[in-house]
């Protein structure tokens, strides 16, 4: 990864958006959501890599609004400075930061023991910092509920808002173009071929094999080619091994009008929009960036 560190924030910047990585480095769901939000901003936004944050930089821009996505490369004492200086910051939780592995199931898989981070110093401090934000954005309601099931004493400390995976409007329109091409439907399902344990590729493959379902594995494709493959299939089979809080590929499948076969870990299936008509789903996601910034500015 490029060792990008920024030392300068333009004086006219109104919002500072902090992330571990951006889309030119990692094309992940978190990075694409952050990028859509930044692109659609109606205020002047300066984006910084999380490793750029220093005490001097934070103090110099304490009057600005701060937005954090993934922030695992910021030293805890720097994050704590935001609380000490009463700086207005907003946090978008893309996974489960109170766990040192950002996944309780991954924690158990690696250590052989159930996750005990709720009682750890890391878990206690991170949950307190998260709820110190003026707005705590979530990818799904079930993700939020899991957090407060573990930390009920923090309910009401911040304003919670279920934002969900966020798409730049042009991206939604590109998905619509692919959908309206009406590509010839093939008699197979699509499975994301990921090397990540948590994505559960082998579990999805097993499900297809056990049920006599033809499938293709999608790996290392551009987003455009991925959408075309998905659009010309019966749909998506996705069996992650722990909660997938925003599941961008599931949203894309729904926007393409494809079927989805999911295990209970895909939390977007419990969102109100999930069972709506295609037109209503598209309208909901077209409004995503506006919904985010309206929430920030009305805080």
Buried (B, 14 or more C-beta within 10 A) or exposed (E): EEEEEEEEBEEEBBBBBBBBBBBEBBEBBBBBBBBBBBBBBEEEBBBBBBBBBBEEBBEEBBEBBBBBBBBEBBEEEBBBBBEEEEBBBBBBBBBBBBBBBBBBBBBBBEEEEEBEBBEBEEBBBBBBBBBBBBBBBBBBBBBBEBBBEBBEEBEEBBBBBBBBBBBBBEBBEBBBEBBEEEBEEEEBBBBBBBEEBBBBBEBBBEBBEEEEBEBBEBEEBEBEEBBBBBBBBBBBBBBBBBBBBBBBBBBBBBBBBBEBBBBEBBBBBBBEBBEBEEEEBBEBBBBBBEBBBEBBEEE
